[in-house]
């Protein structure tokens, strides 16, 4: 059976910072605070686009499949 992990969100401050894992809640709250419609933004992130919000950059790591043997 193959299952997929939930997407993992990362952010960094400016273009020179290191990527840091953040919770889904934190990422979605930032998107909601800055965009009227978040579904198109999440779709772009799932396609690999990095989103700039003020002085931060957000991205979603591509979910990796988990192979579970029965």
Secondary structure, DSSP 8 states (H G I E B T S, - for coil): -EEE---EEEEEETTTS--EEE-HHHHHHHHHHH-S--HHHHHHHHTT--EEETTEEEEEE---EEE---
